Amino acid sequence: MLNTHEIIRAVEAEFNRIDIPEKKFHSDHEAWAVLLEEVEELDLEADIIKHKVERLKEQIFLDSDDKSKLESLDHIYEHAVLAAAEAVQVAAVATKFIKKKEQVKNG
């Protein structure tokens, strides 16, 4: 399993990239909408992965050639990496939203 400290560092780096005055959340509604957009992008990548895994299963059970299996595996890999990046963005936006709420709470 991945070292969660490395993932947290990636989330922190993404948070630092998006936590700039030009990208300030102006309301909870806006923060929620940005978070939802990232979650939907993550969900899309997960759906693509599921579809490609099902395709690979068909290829395996139909005893398809290795070239087609490799293409499916390449797509699974590509979208898994994209999903991981989206998950980091979800965590970074959640962090930004948390910090916004803490600032309001602490006045």
N, C-alpha and C positions, 0 to 999 in steps of 0.2 A: 504494500500500500504506500501511497505517496506520503511524504513527510508533511504533516499539516503545517509545520512552521514555514515551509517553502510556499505553500498555498497562501498562508496569511501574509507573507511578504509580497506576494503577487497582488493580493487584495489591497494592501497598503499602498503599493506603487500605483495601482489603478485609482485608488481613492485620491492620492496626491495629484494625479493627472486631472481628475474631474473636479476637485475641490478648489476651484478658482473663482474669483469674483464674477467673471463673465458667465459662469455656469451656476450661479447661485439659485437655489430654490426660492421662489417668491411666495409659495404657499404649500400647505400640505397636499392640496389637490395636484399641484404640479409635481411634487416629489413622488406621490403615489403613481402618477401617470408615467413618470420616467422609470420607476421601479417595475411597473406592470409591463412596459415595453421590453425591458431586459428579460423579465420572466417569460414573456411570450416568445422572444428570440431563442431563449434556452429551450423552451418547450418545442419549438419548431425543429431545432437540431436533434432533440431526443426523438421526435417523431420520424425524422429522416433516418436516424440510426436504426430504429425499430423496423422500418420498412426495408432497409438494406440487409438487416439480419434475417428477416423473413425470406428475402430474395436469396441470400446465401444458403439458407436451409433448403429451399427448393432446388438450388443448384447441387447441393450435396446429395439430396435424396434422389435426384434425377441422374446422378453420376455425371454431371456436366464436366467440361474440360477445366483444367486448372487455370487457364487464362481468364475465364469468366469469373471463377471464384476469387482470383486475385484482384480483379476489378472491383468486385463487391467489397472485399476486404480493404482495398485502398479507399473506397468511399466511406466505409465505416470508420477507418482511422481518421480521415480528413474531418468528418463531421463530429467525431468524438473530441478532437482537438478544438474545433469551433465551439462545441458545447462546453468544454472546460473553460474557454475564454469567456463565454457568456455567463457561466456560473461565477467566475471572478467578478464580472461586471455587476451581477446581481448583488453580490456581497459588498462591493464597493459602493453601490448606490444605497444599499441598506445602511451602511456605515455613515454615509453622508446624511441620510435622513435622521439616523439616531443622533448624530452630532448636532444637527439643526434643532431637534427636540430638546436635547440637553442644554443647549444655549438659551433656549426660550425658558426652560424650567429654572435655570440658574440665574436668569436675568442678566 
